[in-house]
Amino acid sequence: MERCPVCRARFKGDPVCYRCGADLSVLLTIEAEAATLERRAVTLLGAGQLLEARQAAEHALALQYRPLALAVRNLGYLGSE
């Protein structure tokens, strides 16, 4: 997260926005889960488990758009043809 989604203040790493006081902890948890799923998708792709990699990437993308997860998902589709 680069900016608070409420007031657009720069994100400084705290779970509460310094400017508007918005609780960002749920969003930070979702962002961390998306990153974990993305890493899992890359690992599965490297192990040749294309279907599982695609599913993990799709789950990551459902939580947060990440270019690497999109690439893994697309490679999973190519491998299943």
Secondary structure, DSSP 4 states (H G I P E B T S, - for coil): --B-TTT-PBP-S-SB-TTT--B-HHHHHHHHHHHHHHHHHHHHHHTT-HHHHHHHHHHHHHH---HHHHHHHHHHHHHT-
